[in-house]
Structures are given as C-alpha cells and as structure tokens.
Amino acid sequence: MMAGMVSLTGLRRFLDLQQQREWMQGQTILSDADERSESLELRFKYVTRFEKLLRRPQAQQVLDIIRDYGHHCIPIPRRTERYYWSVSCLPSTPGKALVRVNASWMELFSLYADGEGIRALFLVHLSDFTTDHSLDRGRVDEAFLERCVTTPEDVSYVFPRGEDIFGIKVRGVSSISKVLGAPRTLRAIRAFNLTHMNRGRNAYQASHCYSLADHMLSGHVG
C-alpha cells in the first residue's frame, strides 16, 4: 500500500488516538454532530417493542440509566449512532434483557428486570479489574468492586467468552449509577467501548431502536 493511503477503520475515522485517549481519561469533551442520521423504517419497526417496554414497572429506571450510559460511555454518539453502536429494545436473544447496547460484534451493556427493579451487566476488560492489571482470573480486585456499589451484595462478576473480557453484574439503580459515576470504572467502561467501536461497523445495525436512542441522546452535549 502506498504511503498516505492507510485506510482508517472504526472511530479513527472521526477521532485520532490522542482524542480517544483524552476522552477515555475524562480530560476532554468531544464535539459531536448536531444532527442524527435516521432510518424511518427502523424507527417504526421497533415502536411496538418500545411501547411494551414503557408498560413495564422498570421503564423509568431503564430510561434514566440508559440516558446516563449514552451521555457518559459512548464517544460522539450522534455521529456514530447505529453504524458504530446500537441499542436494542427487548431483544429476542437469550437472557430476556430489557435493553442492550452493542458495538461491532460485541455486547457492551445490558439491563434486565430484577423484581420491580433492574440489574445491569457491564462488559469490560478483565485487566482493568485485577489487582495487578493481569489476565489472571484469580486476581480480581473484589474489594474495589465492592466499593463501587452502594452495598457489597449488589455486585458480582462473571467471565464471559474471551481472555480479556470481564462481566460486572450490578443490582439496583443506586449501585448502577454509582458504577457509572466512579472515575476508575467509567474509564474502564470507556476503554472497552473504544476497543470494540474501533473494530469497524456495528453488526447489530438492524436491531437499533431509535425510540430508545432518543432517550440516550436527549440533552446530550458534546
């Protein structure tokens, strides 16, 4: 390939690595697009599912948390909507999630019913949550995880597929919000999301629910 002809993939089309790093560290507010590209066909396709979600007792909790996630965890979400990340409403995949955020071929974040409340699954890099930043599953920093939530009983973890993938399960709006608000956990969530948004186009574009995305992006600045 000739010099200067390198093909950029993923977020590198919009943000250089320094900009991504600064956003991940919370050192900058990125400038996003003013307008969103939209598929009316997709918007209408999932309206019924969204209305069904709104009838669930957990609806307001879901909308509040998904808005926080959209504001804090996805870089330039308007510019990258659907093509680099998507959100699905009551997806038909196993697990009975209420909502799920995806990028590339990877699930990033899911919310589930937990009685009248909700629970969350955050996928992150295991190395961000071990005491020595290794991939040793025996070195999970459990003390730190317990400090990230309102009560220690609210957090647990799983090891999904992949060597450097770690699943953090959190119960309750209060604890989920605390995880999203803690600098170290937010940085780790952003790092994982950057990894997968940089892998190229989102494989789940066809399941994007614009009605949910409206709430994720409402009032979003930067």
C-alpha positions as CSV (number, residue, x, y, z in Angstrom):
1,M,0.0,0.0,0.0
2,M,1.3,3.4,-0.9
3,A,2.3,5.9,1.8
4,G,-0.6,8.1,2.9
5,M,-3.2,5.5,1.7
6,V,-3.8,3.8,5.0
7,S,-7.5,3.0,5.5
8,L,-9.0,4.2,8.7
9,T,-11.5,1.9,10.5
10,G,-13.8,2.4,13.4
11,L,-13.6,5.7,15.4
12,R,-10.3,6.6,13.9
13,R,-12.4,8.0,11.0
14,F,-13.6,10.7,13.4
15,L,-11.1,10.8,16.3
16,D,-7.4,10.3,16.4
17,L,-5.9,8.1,19.1
18,Q,-5.0,11.1,21.3
19,Q,-8.5,12.4,21.3
20,Q,-9.8,9.0,22.2
21,R,-7.3,8.6,25.0
22,E,-8.2,12.1,26.4
23,W,-11.9,11.3,26.3
24,M,-11.3,7.9,28.0
25,Q,-9.4,9.7,30.8
26,G,-12.2,12.3,31.1
27,Q,-9.8,15.1,30.0
28,T,-11.9,16.5,27.2
29,I,-15.4,16.9,25.9
30,L,-15.7,15.8,22.3
31,S,-17.6,17.8,19.7
32,D,-20.4,15.7,18.3
33,A,-22.7,16.1,15.3
34,D,-25.7,18.4,15.6
35,E,-28.0,16.1,13.5
36,R,-28.6,12.3,13.6
37,S,-28.9,10.1,10.6
38,E,-32.1,8.2,10.8
39,S,-33.9,5.2,9.2
40,L,-37.6,5.8,9.4
41,E,-38.1,2.1,8.5
42,L,-36.2,1.1,11.6
43,R,-37.8,3.7,13.8
44,F,-41.3,2.3,13.0
45,K,-40.1,-1.3,13.2
46,Y,-39.4,-1.2,16.9
47,V,-42.0,1.3,18.1
48,T,-44.3,-1.6,19.4
49,R,-41.4,-3.1,21.4
50,F,-40.6,0.3,22.9
51,E,-44.2,0.9,23.9
52,K,-44.2,-2.6,25.5
53,L,-41.1,-1.6,27.5
54,L,-42.8,1.6,28.7
55,R,-45.6,-0.6,30.2
56,R,-43.0,-2.4,32.4
57,P,-42.7,-1.3,36.0
58,Q,-39.0,-0.8,35.5
59,A,-39.5,1.6,32.5
60,Q,-38.4,4.8,34.1
61,Q,-35.4,3.3,35.8
62,V,-34.3,1.8,32.4
63,L,-34.7,5.2,30.7
64,D,-32.8,7.0,33.4
65,I,-29.8,4.6,33.4
66,I,-29.7,4.3,29.6
67,R,-29.6,8.1,29.3
68,D,-26.6,8.2,31.7
69,Y,-24.9,5.4,29.8
70,G,-25.4,7.2,26.5
71,H,-24.1,10.5,27.9
72,H,-21.0,9.1,29.6
73,C,-19.9,5.9,28.0
74,I,-20.2,6.4,24.2
75,P,-18.0,8.8,22.3
76,I,-19.6,11.2,19.8
77,P,-22.8,9.1,20.0
78,R,-24.8,11.2,17.4
79,R,-22.1,10.8,14.8
80,T,-21.6,7.1,15.4
81,E,-25.3,6.1,16.1
82,R,-26.4,2.8,14.6
83,Y,-23.2,2.3,12.4
84,Y,-20.8,2.1,15.3
85,W,-23.1,1.4,18.2
86,S,-26.7,0.4,18.6
87,V,-29.3,-0.1,21.3
88,S,-31.9,-2.9,21.1
89,C,-35.3,-2.9,23.0
90,L,-36.5,-6.2,24.4
91,P,-34.1,-8.2,22.2
92,S,-35.0,-11.7,21.3
93,T,-31.6,-13.1,22.1
94,P,-31.2,-15.3,25.2
95,G,-31.3,-13.7,28.6
96,K,-34.5,-11.7,28.4
97,A,-32.7,-8.3,28.5
98,L,-34.9,-5.2,28.6
99,V,-32.3,-3.2,26.6
100,R,-28.8,-4.0,25.2
101,V,-26.1,-1.8,23.8
102,N,-23.8,-3.3,21.2
103,A,-20.8,-2.3,19.1
104,S,-19.1,-4.3,16.3
105,W,-19.9,-8.0,17.2
106,M,-19.8,-7.3,21.0
107,E,-22.4,-6.7,23.7
108,L,-21.3,-3.7,25.8
109,F,-24.1,-3.2,28.4
110,S,-27.4,-4.8,29.2
111,L,-30.3,-4.1,31.6
112,Y,-32.6,-6.8,33.0
113,A,-35.7,-6.9,35.2
114,D,-34.9,-7.7,38.8
115,G,-38.3,-7.9,40.6
116,E,-39.7,-4.4,40.3
117,G,-36.2,-3.0,39.8
118,I,-33.3,-3.6,37.4
119,R,-29.9,-5.2,37.3
120,A,-27.1,-4.4,34.8
121,L,-24.3,-6.3,33.1
122,F,-21.2,-4.2,32.2
123,L,-18.7,-5.9,29.9
124,V,-15.1,-4.5,30.4
125,H,-11.5,-5.6,30.1
126,L,-10.5,-8.1,32.8
127,S,-7.1,-6.4,33.1
128,D,-8.8,-3.2,34.3
129,F,-10.2,-5.1,37.3
130,T,-7.4,-7.3,38.6
131,T,-5.1,-6.2,41.4
132,D,-2.0,-6.4,39.1
133,H,-3.7,-5.5,35.7
134,S,-3.0,-9.0,34.5
135,L,-5.4,-11.5,32.9
136,D,-5.3,-13.8,36.0
137,R,-8.9,-14.6,36.9
138,G,-7.7,-15.3,40.5
139,R,-6.6,-11.7,41.0
140,V,-10.0,-9.9,40.6
141,D,-10.0,-6.8,42.8
142,E,-13.1,-7.7,44.7
143,A,-12.5,-5.1,47.4
144,F,-12.5,-2.4,44.7
145,L,-15.7,-3.8,43.1
146,E,-17.5,-3.7,46.4
147,R,-16.5,0.0,46.9
148,C,-18.1,0.8,43.6
149,V,-21.6,-0.1,44.7
150,T,-24.0,1.0,47.4
151,T,-23.8,-2.3,49.3
152,P,-21.4,-5.2,48.6
153,E,-24.3,-7.6,47.9
154,D,-25.2,-5.5,44.8
155,V,-22.1,-6.6,42.8
156,S,-20.9,-9.9,41.4
157,Y,-19.0,-10.9,38.3
158,V,-18.7,-13.5,35.5
159,F,-16.1,-14.5,33.0
160,P,-17.7,-14.4,29.5
161,R,-16.0,-15.7,26.4
162,G,-12.7,-14.1,25.6
163,E,-9.5,-13.9,27.5
164,D,-9.6,-10.2,28.4
165,I,-13.4,-9.9,28.9
166,F,-15.0,-9.4,32.3
167,G,-18.6,-9.1,33.2
168,I,-19.7,-7.0,36.2
169,K,-23.2,-7.7,37.4
170,V,-24.8,-4.9,39.4
171,R,-28.2,-4.8,41.1
172,G,-30.3,-1.7,41.7
173,V,-30.4,1.8,40.3
174,S,-28.4,3.3,43.1
175,S,-25.5,0.9,42.6
176,I,-25.6,1.0,38.8
177,S,-25.5,4.9,38.9
178,K,-22.5,4.7,41.3
179,V,-20.6,2.5,38.9
180,L,-21.3,4.9,36.1
181,G,-20.1,7.8,38.2
182,A,-16.9,6.4,39.6
183,P,-13.8,7.6,37.6
184,R,-12.0,4.3,37.5
185,T,-15.0,2.2,36.5
186,L,-16.1,4.8,34.0
187,R,-12.6,4.9,32.4
188,A,-12.7,1.1,32.2
189,I,-16.1,1.1,30.5
190,R,-15.0,3.7,28.0
191,A,-11.8,1.8,27.3
192,F,-13.8,-1.4,26.5
193,N,-16.3,0.5,24.3
194,L,-13.5,2.2,22.4
195,T,-11.8,-1.2,21.7
196,H,-15.0,-2.5,20.1
197,M,-16.1,0.6,18.3
198,N,-12.7,0.8,16.7
199,R,-13.1,-2.7,15.2
200,G,-15.4,-1.4,12.5
201,R,-19.0,-1.2,11.6
202,N,-21.6,-2.4,14.0
203,A,-23.1,-5.9,13.2
204,Y,-26.3,-5.1,15.0
205,Q,-27.5,-2.1,13.0
206,A,-30.7,-3.8,12.0
207,S,-31.9,-4.1,15.6
208,H,-31.3,-0.4,16.5
209,C,-34.3,1.1,18.4
210,Y,-34.4,4.8,17.7
211,S,-37.0,5.4,20.4
212,L,-34.6,4.2,23.0
213,A,-31.7,6.1,21.4
214,D,-33.8,9.3,21.7
215,H,-33.6,8.9,25.4
216,M,-29.9,8.0,25.4
217,L,-29.1,11.2,23.4
218,S,-31.7,13.6,24.9
219,G,-29.9,16.7,26.2
220,H,-26.5,15.3,25.1
221,V,-23.9,18.0,24.8
222,G,-20.5,17.3,23.1
